[in-house]
Amino acid sequence: MHCTSSRVTCSRTLAVSLLLASVTGLLSSHVLAQPATAEESAQGETLSPEANPPKKGAYLSDWFNQDLTVIGSKDISFGPQPADDIYLEYEYFGRKGPFELYGYIDIPKIFDIGNSHDKGVWDHGSPVFMEHEPRISIDYLAGRSLAIGPFKEWYVAFDWIYDHGSNSANRANTLYSGLGTDIDTQSRVNLSANFYGRYQWENYGASNEYSWDGYRAQLKYIVPISSFSNGASLTYIGFTNFDFGSDLHKDNPARTANATVATNVLLYAFTHLRFTLVGRYFHNGGNWDDGSELNFGDGDFRARSNGWGYYAGVGYQF
């Protein structure tokens, strides 16, 4: 990262940016509009966030980091029928010049393990689910600090989510775009916020396809807990996504205008090997109204879109 004398504590900003960029996959909750199919069971829930800035010689690049993670998930409520899945994820992240890069690619149900609502690459479900979340530093492009009070750096922020379902009715393509910032807390807590508008292309046949539909307010927070003599570190990572302003409920009483997801991560990481446990709380997950009576052709059931879901992951970073 290039620094000028007008940039505020550049090395600290880089470390924080990498922290925030690398957790975005897990820290991205997707507001999906259709039943919990294989596409929703994958959901790109990366469980390998990086808790430290890159170490010289530890990776293939001193700024571009990658990892592979096997993730098991249970009771994930981005649709009205909670999904369980075991899937493989490739993840990348880093900061270079004005660009804060993050992205991942999932292969759903790669081991052919999941519940009855879960379909993936081997059983006519989605062969790939991916998300890419670049942010571009406005401060860097301006060549000066634009800090205002605790808001120490500003970004143009994007979040592109693509689910390649088995056909167009099982496909989703969503773009969030807006403004982001890093916030100086004067403490060990690293804090970031983004505010997006959402443009929806395909969305599993929902009524908001090919339209601007709603907004997302996102808050992320990272707290280093401890380092150990064996070289490992323990970090708490959390985020809350509040989605609001959707018109989905106007055409379907089982849908909602708002949805909230709150995620809590414990990451135990060595230089390469990483272990993660996650508890995630859903309220109106995927804009589905909890308790609504539904029937997708296999009999009546009540939506379960409120409650806790869980993840566990083992990954290798290179």
C-alpha positions as CSV (number, residue, x, y, z in Angstrom):
1,M,0.0,0.0,0.0
2,H,1.4,3.4,-1.0
3,C,1.4,6.0,1.8
4,T,1.7,9.7,1.7
5,S,2.3,12.1,4.6
6,S,-1.3,13.2,4.4
7,R,-2.7,9.7,5.1
8,V,-3.4,9.0,8.8
9,T,-1.5,6.1,10.4
10,C,-1.3,4.2,7.1
11,S,0.1,1.0,8.6
12,R,-2.7,0.7,11.1
13,T,-5.3,1.4,8.4
14,L,-3.8,-1.4,6.2
15,A,-4.0,-3.9,9.1
16,V,-7.6,-2.9,9.9
17,S,-8.6,-3.0,6.2
18,L,-7.2,-6.5,5.8
19,L,-9.0,-7.6,8.9
20,L,-12.3,-6.3,7.7
21,A,-11.9,-7.4,4.1
22,S,-11.0,-11.0,5.1
23,V,-14.0,-11.5,7.2
24,T,-16.5,-10.2,4.7
25,G,-17.6,-13.5,3.4
26,L,-18.8,-14.7,6.7
27,L,-19.9,-11.2,7.5
28,S,-22.1,-11.0,4.5
29,S,-25.6,-12.2,5.0
30,H,-27.7,-12.6,1.9
31,V,-31.3,-11.6,1.6
32,L,-32.7,-14.3,-0.7
33,A,-36.2,-14.3,-1.9
34,Q,-37.2,-18.0,-2.5
35,P,-37.4,-21.3,-0.6
36,A,-34.3,-22.6,1.1
37,T,-32.9,-24.7,-1.8
38,A,-29.3,-25.9,-2.3
39,E,-28.5,-22.4,-3.5
40,E,-29.4,-21.0,-0.1
41,S,-27.7,-23.8,1.9
42,A,-24.3,-22.8,0.6
43,Q,-24.7,-19.1,1.2
44,G,-21.0,-18.4,1.0
45,E,-20.6,-18.5,4.8
46,T,-16.8,-18.4,4.8
47,L,-15.4,-19.6,8.1
48,S,-11.8,-18.7,7.5
49,P,-11.5,-15.0,8.3
50,E,-8.0,-13.7,8.8
51,A,-7.4,-12.1,12.2
52,N,-4.0,-10.6,11.5
53,P,-2.3,-8.6,8.7
54,P,-0.1,-10.7,6.4
55,K,3.3,-11.9,7.7
56,K,6.3,-11.6,5.4
57,G,7.1,-14.9,3.8
58,A,4.0,-16.7,5.1
59,Y,2.0,-16.5,1.9
60,L,2.5,-16.6,-1.8
61,S,2.1,-12.8,-1.8
62,D,2.7,-10.2,0.9
63,W,-0.7,-8.7,0.2
64,F,-2.9,-11.3,-1.7
65,N,-4.1,-14.1,0.6
66,Q,-6.0,-17.2,-0.2
67,D,-7.4,-20.1,1.7
68,L,-9.4,-23.3,1.3
69,T,-12.0,-24.3,4.0
70,V,-14.3,-27.2,4.6
71,I,-17.5,-25.9,6.3
72,G,-20.3,-27.6,8.0
73,S,-23.5,-25.7,8.6
74,K,-26.8,-26.4,10.5
75,D,-30.2,-24.7,10.7
76,I,-29.2,-21.9,8.3
77,S,-32.3,-19.8,7.7
78,F,-31.9,-17.7,4.6
79,G,-35.1,-19.4,3.4
80,P,-38.2,-20.6,5.2
81,Q,-36.8,-24.2,5.5
82,P,-33.5,-24.2,7.4
83,A,-30.7,-26.0,5.5
84,D,-27.8,-28.2,6.7
85,D,-24.8,-28.6,4.4
86,I,-21.1,-29.5,4.1
87,Y,-19.3,-27.5,1.4
88,L,-15.9,-26.4,0.1
89,E,-14.9,-22.7,-0.1
90,Y,-12.0,-20.9,-1.8
91,E,-11.5,-17.4,-0.4
92,Y,-9.2,-14.5,-1.3
93,F,-8.5,-11.2,0.3
94,G,-6.0,-8.3,0.5
95,R,-5.4,-4.6,0.2
96,K,-3.5,-3.1,-2.7
97,G,-3.4,0.7,-3.4
98,P,-6.9,2.0,-3.2
99,F,-8.4,-1.5,-3.6
100,E,-9.6,-3.5,-0.7
101,L,-10.4,-6.9,-2.2
102,Y,-12.4,-9.8,-0.9
103,G,-14.2,-12.7,-2.5
104,Y,-15.0,-16.4,-2.3
105,I,-16.4,-19.3,-4.4
106,D,-18.4,-22.1,-2.8
107,I,-19.1,-25.6,-4.2
108,P,-22.4,-26.6,-2.4
109,K,-22.9,-30.0,-0.9
110,I,-19.6,-31.2,-2.4
111,F,-19.5,-34.3,-0.2
112,D,-23.2,-35.1,-0.9
113,I,-24.1,-34.5,2.7
114,G,-27.0,-32.3,3.7
115,N,-30.6,-32.4,4.9
116,S,-33.7,-32.9,2.7
117,H,-33.8,-29.1,1.8
118,D,-30.2,-29.1,0.7
119,K,-29.2,-29.8,-2.9
120,G,-25.9,-29.0,-4.6
121,V,-23.4,-29.8,-7.3
122,W,-24.2,-33.5,-7.5
123,D,-28.0,-33.6,-7.3
124,H,-29.3,-30.9,-9.7
125,G,-28.7,-28.0,-7.3
126,S,-26.4,-25.1,-7.6
127,P,-22.9,-26.0,-8.8
128,V,-21.4,-22.7,-7.6
129,F,-22.2,-19.8,-5.3
130,M,-19.9,-16.8,-5.1
131,E,-19.6,-13.4,-3.7
132,H,-17.1,-10.5,-4.4
133,E,-16.9,-7.5,-2.2
134,P,-14.4,-4.8,-3.4
135,R,-14.1,-1.5,-1.7
136,I,-12.3,1.5,-3.3
137,S,-10.7,4.1,-1.0
138,I,-11.9,7.6,-1.8
139,D,-9.1,9.0,0.5
140,Y,-6.5,7.2,-1.5
141,L,-7.8,8.4,-4.8
142,A,-8.1,12.0,-3.5
143,G,-4.5,11.8,-2.2
144,R,-5.5,13.1,1.2
145,S,-7.2,12.2,4.4
146,L,-11.0,12.8,4.3
147,A,-11.4,11.8,8.0
148,I,-14.3,13.4,9.8
149,G,-14.2,12.9,13.5
150,P,-14.0,9.1,14.1
151,F,-14.7,8.3,10.4
152,K,-11.1,7.8,9.4
153,E,-11.4,6.5,5.8
154,W,-14.1,6.4,3.2
155,Y,-14.8,3.9,0.4
156,V,-17.1,3.3,-2.6
157,A,-18.3,-0.2,-1.6
158,F,-19.8,-3.0,-3.6
159,D,-21.1,-6.5,-2.9
160,W,-22.0,-8.8,-5.9
161,I,-23.7,-12.1,-5.0
162,Y,-24.2,-14.7,-7.7
163,D,-25.9,-18.2,-7.4
164,H,-25.7,-20.3,-10.5
165,G,-28.8,-22.4,-9.9
166,S,-29.7,-25.4,-12.1
167,N,-32.0,-23.2,-14.1
168,S,-33.2,-19.6,-14.3
169,A,-35.9,-20.2,-11.7
170,N,-33.2,-21.3,-9.2
171,R,-30.8,-18.5,-9.9
172,A,-29.9,-15.3,-8.0
173,N,-27.9,-12.3,-9.1
174,T,-27.7,-9.4,-6.7
175,L,-25.6,-6.2,-6.6
176,Y,-25.3,-4.0,-3.5
177,S,-23.6,-0.7,-4.0
178,G,-23.0,2.3,-1.7
179,L,-20.6,4.0,0.7
180,G,-18.4,2.5,3.4
181,T,-16.2,3.8,6.2
182,D,-13.7,2.6,8.8
183,I,-14.4,4.0,12.3
184,D,-11.8,4.8,14.9
185,T,-13.0,3.4,18.3
186,Q,-9.9,4.5,20.3
187,S,-9.9,0.9,21.6
188,R,-9.0,-2.7,20.5
189,V,-12.3,-2.9,18.6
190,N,-11.9,-2.6,14.9
191,L,-15.1,-1.2,13.5
192,S,-16.4,-0.8,9.9
193,A,-19.7,0.2,8.4
194,N,-21.3,0.0,4.9
195,F,-24.6,1.4,3.6
196,Y,-25.9,-0.1,0.3
197,G,-28.7,0.1,-2.1
198,R,-29.7,-3.2,-3.7
199,Y,-30.3,-4.0,-7.4
200,Q,-31.9,-7.4,-8.0
201,W,-31.6,-9.3,-11.2
202,E,-32.6,-13.0,-11.0
203,N,-34.0,-13.9,-7.6
204,Y,-35.5,-17.4,-7.8
205,G,-38.6,-16.0,-9.6
206,A,-39.5,-13.6,-6.8
207,S,-41.5,-10.4,-7.6
208,N,-38.5,-8.0,-7.1
209,E,-36.5,-9.4,-10.0
210,Y,-34.9,-6.7,-12.3
211,S,-35.5,-3.8,-10.0
212,W,-34.0,-1.7,-7.3
213,D,-35.4,-3.1,-4.1
214,G,-34.4,-2.1,-0.6
215,Y,-31.3,-1.2,1.3
216,R,-28.7,-2.7,3.7
217,A,-27.0,-1.2,6.7
218,Q,-24.1,-3.2,7.8
219,L,-21.9,-3.0,10.9
220,K,-18.7,-5.1,11.4
221,Y,-16.6,-5.4,14.5
222,I,-13.4,-7.4,15.3
223,V,-11.9,-7.8,18.8
224,P,-8.5,-9.6,19.3
225,I,-8.9,-11.7,22.4
226,S,-5.5,-13.4,23.0
227,S,-2.3,-14.8,21.5
228,F,-0.7,-18.0,22.7
229,S,2.8,-19.4,23.1
230,N,2.1,-22.0,20.4
231,G,1.8,-19.2,17.8
232,A,-2.0,-19.3,17.6
233,S,-4.4,-16.3,18.2
234,L,-8.0,-16.2,19.3
235,T,-10.3,-13.5,17.8
236,Y,-13.9,-12.5,18.1
237,I,-15.5,-11.3,14.9
238,G,-19.1,-10.1,14.6
239,F,-21.4,-8.3,12.3
240,T,-25.0,-7.3,11.9
241,N,-26.8,-6.8,8.6
242,F,-30.1,-4.9,8.7
243,D,-32.0,-5.1,5.4
244,F,-35.0,-2.9,5.0
245,G,-37.3,-1.3,2.4
246,S,-38.0,-4.3,0.3
247,D,-41.3,-4.5,-1.6
248,L,-41.5,-8.3,-1.5
249,H,-44.2,-8.2,1.2
250,K,-46.6,-6.2,-1.1
251,D,-47.1,-9.2,-3.3
252,N,-46.8,-12.0,-0.8
253,P,-48.0,-11.9,2.8
254,A,-45.4,-14.5,3.7
255,R,-42.6,-12.1,2.9
256,T,-41.3,-9.1,4.9
257,A,-39.9,-5.7,4.2
258,N,-37.1,-6.1,6.7
259,A,-34.6,-8.8,7.7
260,T,-31.8,-8.9,10.3
261,V,-28.9,-11.3,10.7
262,A,-26.4,-11.1,13.6
263,T,-23.3,-13.2,13.4
264,N,-20.8,-14.2,16.1
265,V,-17.5,-15.8,15.2
266,L,-14.6,-17.3,17.3
267,L,-11.5,-17.8,15.2
268,Y,-8.6,-19.9,16.5
269,A,-5.8,-19.4,13.9
270,F,-2.2,-20.4,13.3
271,T,-0.2,-19.0,10.4
272,H,-1.9,-21.4,8.0
273,L,-4.3,-23.7,9.9
274,R,-7.5,-22.2,11.2
275,F,-10.5,-23.4,13.2
276,T,-13.8,-21.5,13.4
277,L,-17.1,-21.7,15.4
278,V,-20.0,-19.5,14.5
279,G,-23.4,-18.7,16.0
280,R,-25.7,-16.7,13.7
281,Y,-29.1,-15.4,14.7
282,F,-31.8,-14.8,12.0
283,H,-34.9,-12.6,12.2
284,N,-37.1,-12.9,9.1
285,G,-34.2,-14.7,7.3
286,G,-34.4,-14.1,3.6
287,N,-37.3,-11.8,4.1
288,W,-39.6,-14.7,5.1
289,D,-42.2,-14.1,7.9
290,D,-41.5,-16.6,10.6
291,G,-44.5,-19.0,11.2
292,S,-46.1,-18.3,7.8
293,E,-48.1,-21.2,6.3
294,L,-46.4,-22.3,3.0
295,N,-46.6,-25.1,0.5
296,F,-43.9,-25.6,-2.2
297,G,-45.5,-28.7,-3.6
298,D,-44.5,-31.2,-0.9
299,G,-47.2,-30.5,1.7
300,D,-48.0,-27.6,4.1
301,F,-45.4,-26.4,6.5
302,R,-44.7,-23.3,8.6
303,A,-41.8,-21.1,7.8
304,R,-38.9,-21.1,10.3
305,S,-37.0,-17.9,9.5
306,N,-36.2,-16.8,13.1
307,G,-33.7,-18.6,15.3
308,W,-30.0,-19.7,15.6
309,G,-27.9,-21.3,12.9
310,Y,-24.4,-22.7,13.4
311,Y,-21.2,-23.3,11.5
312,A,-17.9,-25.0,12.0
313,G,-14.9,-24.9,9.7
314,V,-11.3,-26.1,9.2
315,G,-9.2,-24.2,6.7
316,Y,-5.7,-23.8,5.3
317,Q,-4.4,-20.4,4.3
318,F,-1.7,-20.0,1.7
